[in-house]
Amino acid sequence: DYKLTYYTPEYETKDTDILAAFRVTPQPGVPPEEAGAAVA
């Protein structure tokens, strides 16, 4: 399943990583996973 490659819970951040958060509201009829994949 492709969405499993976007989330790695065992990943540990490094001092050089840049973290960002986005709020995505999918259009009607679009699954949340698809909307998130479009942003990624």
PyMOL commands that set and color helices and strands:
alter all, ss='L'
color gray80, all
select helices_A, chain A and resi 2-6+32-39
alter helices_A, ss='H'
color red, helices_A
deselect
rebuild
show_as cartoon
